[in-house]
Amino acid sequence: MAIAPDIIKQLREETGAGVMTCKKILEETKGDLAKAKEVLKKKGVEIAAKKASRTASQGRIVSYIHHNHKVGVLAEVNCETDFVAKNEEFITFCKDLAMHIVATNPLCVSRQEVSKNDIPEKEAAEDFYKRSCLLEQAFIKDDKVSIGDYLNSLIAKTGENIVIRRFVRYSVGEAV
């Protein structure tokens, strides 16, 4: 099946995947753009899982101070090479992440950092994780995507392991 170049271009712009990858996946999905996006998302998760064991010792410290100057964040995001740390998409991800942390006030990066005692008795564990764990929260700029999904798509695009190492959120008048 021949795929129209404008559909390939649209998928590439929306996902950041390579032209040949977009063409191949669109052929597999018989030109269905929604299915192609799902396949690319799954491949991104698979790529991220393969790269998870690789050392990420480069990266950036990013800061964000809210316009009211009452809330701010410092976050460390690591990648494998300095080349990716200087990449515009990586920088944008870091900025988006810091703004997201200020807006949502997560307790931790991932569910592995939560003990069973931290989960309130009246709240379902999954609901607590989605509310409190950064990687599971819906992204403030696109609530159809979690921070974890956003991270996995960046890993797929850059071809490197990327890790949100830690963050600290400050709020005026809040005890540390």
PyRosetta script that sets phi, psi and omega in degrees:
from pyrosetta import init, pose_from_sequence

init()
pose = pose_from_sequence("MAIAPDIIKQLREETGAGVMTCKKILEETKGDLAKAKEVLKKKGVEIAAKKASRTASQGRIVSYIHHNHKVGVLAEVNCETDFVAKNEEFITFCKDLAMHIVATNPLCVSRQEVSKNDIPEKEAAEDFYKRSCLLEQAFIKDDKVSIGDYLNSLIAKTGENIVIRRFVRYSVGEAV")
pose.set_psi(1, 128.4)
pose.set_omega(1, 178.2)
pose.set_phi(2, -81.2)
pose.set_psi(2, 131.0)
pose.set_omega(2, -179.6)
pose.set_phi(3, -103.5)
pose.set_psi(3, 131.8)
pose.set_omega(3, -179.7)
pose.set_phi(4, -64.3)
pose.set_psi(4, 136.5)
pose.set_omega(4, -179.3)
pose.set_phi(5, -58.2)
pose.set_psi(5, -31.4)
pose.set_omega(5, -179.2)
pose.set_phi(6, -68.3)
pose.set_psi(6, -31.2)
pose.set_omega(6, 177.0)
pose.set_phi(7, -71.8)
pose.set_psi(7, -40.6)
pose.set_omega(7, 176.4)
pose.set_phi(8, -61.0)
pose.set_psi(8, -44.9)
pose.set_omega(8, 179.6)
pose.set_phi(9, -61.8)
pose.set_psi(9, -42.4)
pose.set_omega(9, -179.4)
pose.set_phi(10, -62.9)
pose.set_psi(10, -45.5)
pose.set_omega(10, 179.4)
pose.set_phi(11, -62.9)
pose.set_psi(11, -41.7)
pose.set_omega(11, 178.9)
pose.set_phi(12, -62.1)
pose.set_psi(12, -43.9)
pose.set_omega(12, -179.7)
pose.set_phi(13, -65.9)
pose.set_psi(13, -36.6)
pose.set_omega(13, -177.2)
pose.set_phi(14, -78.5)
pose.set_psi(14, -26.3)
pose.set_omega(14, -174.7)
pose.set_phi(15, -115.6)
pose.set_psi(15, -23.3)
pose.set_omega(15, -177.3)
pose.set_phi(16, 80.6)
pose.set_psi(16, 4.0)
pose.set_omega(16, 178.8)
pose.set_phi(17, -72.2)
pose.set_psi(17, 160.1)
pose.set_omega(17, 179.6)
pose.set_phi(18, -66.0)
pose.set_psi(18, 157.0)
pose.set_omega(18, -177.6)
pose.set_phi(19, -59.4)
pose.set_psi(19, -47.8)
pose.set_omega(19, -177.9)
pose.set_phi(20, -66.7)
pose.set_psi(20, -36.1)
pose.set_omega(20, 177.2)
pose.set_phi(21, -63.9)
pose.set_psi(21, -45.3)
pose.set_omega(21, 178.9)
pose.set_phi(22, -60.6)
pose.set_psi(22, -45.2)
pose.set_omega(22, -179.2)
pose.set_phi(23, -62.0)
pose.set_psi(23, -45.7)
pose.set_omega(23, -178.7)
pose.set_phi(24, -61.9)
pose.set_psi(24, -45.2)
pose.set_omega(24, -178.1)
pose.set_phi(25, -69.7)
pose.set_psi(25, -37.0)
pose.set_omega(25, 176.5)
pose.set_phi(26, -65.3)
pose.set_psi(26, -36.2)
pose.set_omega(26, 175.7)
pose.set_phi(27, -65.4)
pose.set_psi(27, -41.7)
pose.set_omega(27, 178.4)
pose.set_phi(28, -62.7)
pose.set_psi(28, -36.8)
pose.set_omega(28, -177.0)
pose.set_phi(29, -96.0)
pose.set_psi(29, 12.1)
pose.set_omega(29, 178.1)
pose.set_phi(30, 55.6)
pose.set_psi(30, 39.0)
pose.set_omega(30, 175.3)
pose.set_phi(31, 82.4)
pose.set_psi(31, 5.1)
pose.set_omega(31, -179.8)
pose.set_phi(32, -79.4)
pose.set_psi(32, 108.7)
pose.set_omega(32, -175.6)
pose.set_phi(33, -63.0)
pose.set_psi(33, -42.4)
pose.set_omega(33, -179.3)
pose.set_phi(34, -63.7)
pose.set_psi(34, -44.8)
pose.set_omega(34, 178.4)
pose.set_phi(35, -64.6)
pose.set_psi(35, -38.6)
pose.set_omega(35, 179.6)
pose.set_phi(36, -62.1)
pose.set_psi(36, -40.7)
pose.set_omega(36, 177.6)
pose.set_phi(37, -62.8)
pose.set_psi(37, -41.8)
pose.set_omega(37, 178.6)
pose.set_phi(38, -62.3)
pose.set_psi(38, -43.7)
pose.set_omega(38, 179.4)
pose.set_phi(39, -62.3)
pose.set_psi(39, -44.3)
pose.set_omega(39, 178.5)
pose.set_phi(40, -62.4)
pose.set_psi(40, -38.7)
pose.set_omega(40, 179.0)
pose.set_phi(41, -63.1)
pose.set_psi(41, -44.2)
pose.set_omega(41, 178.5)
pose.set_phi(42, -63.4)
pose.set_psi(42, -40.7)
pose.set_omega(42, 178.5)
pose.set_phi(43, -64.5)
pose.set_psi(43, -36.0)
pose.set_omega(43, 177.0)
pose.set_phi(44, -62.0)
pose.set_psi(44, -42.3)
pose.set_omega(44, 177.9)
pose.set_phi(45, -64.2)
pose.set_psi(45, -42.0)
pose.set_omega(45, 178.7)
pose.set_phi(46, -63.2)
pose.set_psi(46, -43.6)
pose.set_omega(46, 178.7)
pose.set_phi(47, -62.4)
pose.set_psi(47, -44.4)
pose.set_omega(47, 179.6)
pose.set_phi(48, -60.3)
pose.set_psi(48, -42.0)
pose.set_omega(48, -179.5)
pose.set_phi(49, -63.6)
pose.set_psi(49, -38.8)
pose.set_omega(49, 179.5)
pose.set_phi(50, -66.6)
pose.set_psi(50, -32.7)
pose.set_omega(50, -175.4)
pose.set_phi(51, -90.8)
pose.set_psi(51, -7.7)
pose.set_omega(51, -174.2)
pose.set_phi(52, -59.1)
pose.set_psi(52, -28.6)
pose.set_omega(52, -177.5)
pose.set_phi(53, -83.2)
pose.set_psi(53, -10.4)
pose.set_omega(53, -178.8)
pose.set_phi(54, -77.6)
pose.set_psi(54, 145.3)
pose.set_omega(54, -177.0)
pose.set_phi(55, -72.8)
pose.set_psi(55, 130.4)
pose.set_omega(55, 176.6)
pose.set_phi(56, -114.9)
pose.set_psi(56, 94.0)
pose.set_omega(56, -175.4)
pose.set_phi(57, -113.3)
pose.set_psi(57, 1.4)
pose.set_omega(57, 174.6)
pose.set_phi(58, -104.5)
pose.set_psi(58, -177.4)
pose.set_omega(58, 176.4)
pose.set_phi(59, 142.2)
pose.set_psi(59, -153.5)
pose.set_omega(59, -176.1)
pose.set_phi(60, -142.6)
pose.set_psi(60, 151.3)
pose.set_omega(60, 164.9)
pose.set_phi(61, -103.4)
pose.set_psi(61, 125.9)
pose.set_omega(61, -178.1)
pose.set_phi(62, -119.1)
pose.set_psi(62, 146.5)
pose.set_omega(62, 177.6)
pose.set_phi(63, -128.0)
pose.set_psi(63, 153.9)
pose.set_omega(63, 174.7)
pose.set_phi(64, -147.7)
pose.set_psi(64, 128.8)
pose.set_omega(64, 175.0)
pose.set_phi(65, -116.2)
pose.set_psi(65, 123.8)
pose.set_omega(65, -179.3)
pose.set_phi(66, -63.8)
pose.set_psi(66, 153.9)
pose.set_omega(66, -174.3)
pose.set_phi(67, -59.3)
pose.set_psi(67, -22.7)
pose.set_omega(67, 178.6)
pose.set_phi(68, -84.6)
pose.set_psi(68, -2.8)
pose.set_omega(68, 178.5)
pose.set_phi(69, 58.8)
pose.set_psi(69, 28.3)
pose.set_omega(69, 178.8)
pose.set_phi(70, -114.2)
pose.set_psi(70, -11.7)
pose.set_omega(70, -179.3)
pose.set_phi(71, -138.6)
pose.set_psi(71, 138.2)
pose.set_omega(71, 177.9)
pose.set_phi(72, -152.4)
pose.set_psi(72, 168.4)
pose.set_omega(72, -179.3)
pose.set_phi(73, -145.6)
pose.set_psi(73, 148.1)
pose.set_omega(73, 166.8)
pose.set_phi(74, -120.5)
pose.set_psi(74, 130.7)
pose.set_omega(74, -179.7)
pose.set_phi(75, -135.9)
pose.set_psi(75, 145.5)
pose.set_omega(75, 176.0)
pose.set_phi(76, -110.9)
pose.set_psi(76, 123.6)
pose.set_omega(76, 177.5)
pose.set_phi(77, -122.8)
pose.set_psi(77, 123.5)
pose.set_omega(77, -176.1)
pose.set_phi(78, -108.0)
pose.set_psi(78, 149.7)
pose.set_omega(78, 174.3)
pose.set_phi(79, -138.6)
pose.set_psi(79, -178.4)
pose.set_omega(79, -175.2)
pose.set_phi(80, -84.1)
pose.set_psi(80, -32.6)
pose.set_omega(80, -175.0)
pose.set_phi(81, -131.4)
pose.set_psi(81, 155.8)
pose.set_omega(81, 176.2)
pose.set_phi(82, -65.4)
pose.set_psi(82, -29.8)
pose.set_omega(82, 178.6)
pose.set_phi(83, -58.1)
pose.set_psi(83, -46.9)
pose.set_omega(83, 179.0)
pose.set_phi(84, -70.4)
pose.set_psi(84, -36.1)
pose.set_omega(84, 179.4)
pose.set_phi(85, -59.9)
pose.set_psi(85, -24.9)
pose.set_omega(85, 179.1)
pose.set_phi(86, -96.4)
pose.set_psi(86, -3.5)
pose.set_omega(86, -178.9)
pose.set_phi(87, -68.4)
pose.set_psi(87, 137.3)
pose.set_omega(87, -176.1)
pose.set_phi(88, -60.9)
pose.set_psi(88, -37.6)
pose.set_omega(88, 179.1)
pose.set_phi(89, -67.4)
pose.set_psi(89, -37.8)
pose.set_omega(89, 177.3)
pose.set_phi(90, -64.7)
pose.set_psi(90, -44.9)
pose.set_omega(90, 178.8)
pose.set_phi(91, -61.3)
pose.set_psi(91, -43.6)
pose.set_omega(91, 178.3)
pose.set_phi(92, -62.0)
pose.set_psi(92, -43.1)
pose.set_omega(92, 177.6)
pose.set_phi(93, -58.2)
pose.set_psi(93, -45.6)
pose.set_omega(93, -179.1)
pose.set_phi(94, -61.2)
pose.set_psi(94, -43.9)
pose.set_omega(94, 178.8)
pose.set_phi(95, -64.0)
pose.set_psi(95, -45.3)
pose.set_omega(95, 178.3)
pose.set_phi(96, -60.1)
pose.set_psi(96, -41.2)
pose.set_omega(96, -179.5)
pose.set_phi(97, -61.8)
pose.set_psi(97, -47.0)
pose.set_omega(97, -179.3)
pose.set_phi(98, -62.5)
pose.set_psi(98, -42.4)
pose.set_omega(98, 178.3)
pose.set_phi(99, -64.0)
pose.set_psi(99, -40.1)
pose.set_omega(99, 178.6)
pose.set_phi(100, -61.6)
pose.set_psi(100, -43.5)
pose.set_omega(100, -179.1)
pose.set_phi(101, -63.0)
pose.set_psi(101, -41.5)
pose.set_omega(101, 177.5)
pose.set_phi(102, -61.4)
pose.set_psi(102, -42.5)
pose.set_omega(102, -175.9)
pose.set_phi(103, -72.2)
pose.set_psi(103, -35.3)
pose.set_omega(103, -171.0)
pose.set_phi(104, -107.8)
pose.set_psi(104, -16.3)
pose.set_omega(104, 177.9)
pose.set_phi(105, 52.4)
pose.set_psi(105, 57.6)
pose.set_omega(105, 177.3)
pose.set_phi(106, -67.7)
pose.set_psi(106, 157.0)
pose.set_omega(106, 179.5)
pose.set_phi(107, -85.7)
pose.set_psi(107, -30.0)
pose.set_omega(107, -175.1)
pose.set_phi(108, -155.6)
pose.set_psi(108, 174.6)
pose.set_omega(108, 179.9)
pose.set_phi(109, -78.5)
pose.set_psi(109, -49.1)
pose.set_omega(109, -175.5)
pose.set_phi(110, -136.8)
pose.set_psi(110, 167.0)
pose.set_omega(110, -178.7)
pose.set_phi(111, -65.5)
pose.set_psi(111, -20.6)
pose.set_omega(111, 178.8)
pose.set_phi(112, -65.8)
pose.set_psi(112, -18.8)
pose.set_omega(112, -179.6)
pose.set_phi(113, -88.1)
pose.set_psi(113, -1.1)
pose.set_omega(113, -175.6)
pose.set_phi(114, -103.3)
pose.set_psi(114, 130.5)
pose.set_omega(114, 174.0)
pose.set_phi(115, -92.0)
pose.set_psi(115, 160.0)
pose.set_omega(115, 179.7)
pose.set_phi(116, -59.5)
pose.set_psi(116, -29.8)
pose.set_omega(116, -179.7)
pose.set_phi(117, -70.2)
pose.set_psi(117, -20.7)
pose.set_omega(117, -179.5)
pose.set_phi(118, -77.0)
pose.set_psi(118, -19.5)
pose.set_omega(118, -176.4)
pose.set_phi(119, -84.4)
pose.set_psi(119, 120.9)
pose.set_omega(119, 179.0)
pose.set_phi(120, -59.1)
pose.set_psi(120, 142.8)
pose.set_omega(120, -176.9)
pose.set_phi(121, -59.4)
pose.set_psi(121, -35.4)
pose.set_omega(121, -175.6)
pose.set_phi(122, -83.0)
pose.set_psi(122, -2.8)
pose.set_omega(122, -176.9)
pose.set_phi(123, -113.1)
pose.set_psi(123, 137.9)
pose.set_omega(123, 176.5)
pose.set_phi(124, -66.9)
pose.set_psi(124, 143.2)
pose.set_omega(124, -177.1)
pose.set_phi(125, -57.4)
pose.set_psi(125, -45.3)
pose.set_omega(125, -178.8)
pose.set_phi(126, -61.4)
pose.set_psi(126, -40.0)
pose.set_omega(126, 178.1)
pose.set_phi(127, -64.5)
pose.set_psi(127, -41.2)
pose.set_omega(127, 178.4)
pose.set_phi(128, -61.7)
pose.set_psi(128, -45.9)
pose.set_omega(128, -179.9)
pose.set_phi(129, -61.3)
pose.set_psi(129, -44.2)
pose.set_omega(129, -179.1)
pose.set_phi(130, -65.2)
pose.set_psi(130, -30.0)
pose.set_omega(130, -179.8)
pose.set_phi(131, -84.7)
pose.set_psi(131, -35.0)
pose.set_omega(131, -167.5)
pose.set_phi(132, -108.8)
pose.set_psi(132, -21.3)
pose.set_omega(132, -176.5)
pose.set_phi(133, -100.0)
pose.set_psi(133, 120.8)
pose.set_omega(133, -174.5)
pose.set_phi(134, -50.2)
pose.set_psi(134, -49.5)
pose.set_omega(134, -176.2)
pose.set_phi(135, -63.9)
pose.set_psi(135, -21.1)
pose.set_omega(135, -177.3)
pose.set_phi(136, -99.9)
pose.set_psi(136, -7.6)
pose.set_omega(136, -179.5)
pose.set_phi(137, -73.6)
pose.set_psi(137, 147.3)
pose.set_omega(137, 173.6)
pose.set_phi(138, -69.4)
pose.set_psi(138, 133.4)
pose.set_omega(138, -178.4)
pose.set_phi(139, -65.5)
pose.set_psi(139, 133.8)
pose.set_omega(139, -174.6)
pose.set_phi(140, -65.5)
pose.set_psi(140, -25.6)
pose.set_omega(140, -179.9)
pose.set_phi(141, -88.0)
pose.set_psi(141, -17.1)
pose.set_omega(141, 179.3)
pose.set_phi(142, -155.4)
pose.set_psi(142, 95.8)
pose.set_omega(142, -173.5)
pose.set_phi(143, -71.0)
pose.set_psi(143, -2.0)
pose.set_omega(143, 175.0)
pose.set_phi(144, -84.0)
pose.set_psi(144, -9.2)
pose.set_omega(144, -176.2)
pose.set_phi(145, -121.4)
pose.set_psi(145, 134.7)
pose.set_omega(145, 174.7)
pose.set_phi(146, -86.2)
pose.set_psi(146, 164.8)
pose.set_omega(146, 175.8)
pose.set_phi(147, -60.5)
pose.set_psi(147, -38.2)
pose.set_omega(147, 177.1)
pose.set_phi(148, -61.3)
pose.set_psi(148, -41.1)
pose.set_omega(148, 177.1)
pose.set_phi(149, -64.9)
pose.set_psi(149, -43.1)
pose.set_omega(149, 178.4)
pose.set_phi(150, -60.0)
pose.set_psi(150, -44.5)
pose.set_omega(150, 177.9)
pose.set_phi(151, -62.0)
pose.set_psi(151, -45.9)
pose.set_omega(151, -179.7)
pose.set_phi(152, -62.7)
pose.set_psi(152, -37.2)
pose.set_omega(152, 178.3)
pose.set_phi(153, -66.6)
pose.set_psi(153, -36.0)
pose.set_omega(153, 177.3)
pose.set_phi(154, -68.1)
pose.set_psi(154, -39.5)
pose.set_omega(154, 176.6)
pose.set_phi(155, -60.8)
pose.set_psi(155, -43.3)
pose.set_omega(155, 179.3)
pose.set_phi(156, -64.1)
pose.set_psi(156, -39.3)
pose.set_omega(156, -178.9)
pose.set_phi(157, -70.1)
pose.set_psi(157, -42.6)
pose.set_omega(157, -175.0)
pose.set_phi(158, -85.6)
pose.set_psi(158, -24.0)
pose.set_omega(158, -177.6)
pose.set_phi(159, 76.7)
pose.set_psi(159, 16.4)
pose.set_omega(159, -179.7)
pose.set_phi(160, -125.9)
pose.set_psi(160, 156.9)
pose.set_omega(160, 172.2)
pose.set_phi(161, -72.9)
pose.set_psi(161, 131.6)
pose.set_omega(161, 177.6)
pose.set_phi(162, -128.1)
pose.set_psi(162, 134.0)
pose.set_omega(162, -174.9)
pose.set_phi(163, -131.3)
pose.set_psi(163, 131.4)
pose.set_omega(163, 169.2)
pose.set_phi(164, -84.0)
pose.set_psi(164, 105.6)
pose.set_omega(164, -171.3)
pose.set_phi(165, -78.1)
pose.set_psi(165, -49.6)
pose.set_omega(165, -176.5)
pose.set_phi(166, -167.7)
pose.set_psi(166, 165.7)
pose.set_omega(166, 175.4)
pose.set_phi(167, -153.2)
pose.set_psi(167, 157.7)
pose.set_omega(167, 173.9)
pose.set_phi(168, -134.5)
pose.set_psi(168, 127.5)
pose.set_omega(168, 179.1)
pose.set_phi(169, -110.1)
pose.set_psi(169, 129.7)
pose.set_omega(169, 179.9)
pose.set_phi(170, -113.2)
pose.set_psi(170, 141.9)
pose.set_omega(170, 176.3)
pose.set_phi(171, -138.1)
pose.set_psi(171, 133.3)
pose.set_omega(171, -178.5)
pose.set_phi(172, -58.5)
pose.set_psi(172, 131.1)
pose.set_omega(172, 177.3)
pose.set_phi(173, 82.1)
pose.set_psi(173, -0.6)
pose.set_omega(173, -179.0)
pose.set_phi(174, -94.3)
pose.set_psi(174, 135.4)
pose.set_omega(174, 178.1)
pose.set_phi(175, -69.9)
pose.set_psi(175, 140.7)
pose.set_omega(175, -178.9)
pose.set_phi(176, -91.3)
pose.dump_pdb("model.pdb")
